[in-house]
Amino acid sequence: MTSIRQRTLGLALLVFGISMLVIGFISYRYAAHEIEALYDASLEQNARLLEGLLQAPLPDEARVYCSTA
């Protein structure tokens, strides 16, 4: 036989454990979504930077080096 105190403690620990698992899962999903959004924004920024660099005219000094190679 178990006492009321042990059953109450067991139930409270079970509820606490389950709630911590649920909170952990939700936090993980939210963090993964935010990290993915930050990564996408970084990729987009790098793509815009490269596009701007490719469309920029070359200075005269760079044209000399490019034409001799």
N, C-alpha and C positions, 0 to 999 in steps of 0.2 A: 504494500500500500504506500502510496505517496501522499504527502501532505498537501494541503491547499496551497501553502507557500511555494512548494516545489512546482506544482502544476501552473500556478500563476506566473512564477519566474520563467518557466519553460515556454509558456505561451507568449509572454512579453518578449523574450529573446527571439522567438520564432517570428513574431510580427516585426520586430526591429530588424532582424536579418533580411526578411523578405522586402521590407521597405527600403533598406539600404541597397539591395540588389536592383530594385526598380529605379531608384534615384540614380544609381551608378550607370545603369544602362541608358537612361534618358540623358544624363550628362555627357556620356560618351558619344551618343548620336548627335547631340547639339554641337559638341566640340568638333567632331569630324565634319559636320556640315560647315561650320565657320572656317575651319582650316581649308576646306575645299574652296570656299568662296574667296578666301585670301589668296590662295594659290592661283585661282583663275584670274583674279584681278592683277596679280603680279605678271602672269603670262601675257595678259592683254596689254599691260603697260610696256613690257619688253617688246612686244610686236609693234606697237605704235612707235617706239623709239627706233627700232630697226627700219621701219618703213620711212620714217623721217630722215634717217641717215642715208638710206638708199636713194631718196629723191633729192637730197641736197647736192648742189653742183660741186664738183671737185675744184680745189684751188689750183692755180697754175703750177705750183711746185709739185703737186701730186700727179698732175697730168704728165709731167716730164718723166717721173719715175715709172709711171704705168706704161708709157709708150716705149721705153727702152727695155722693158722686161719681156 
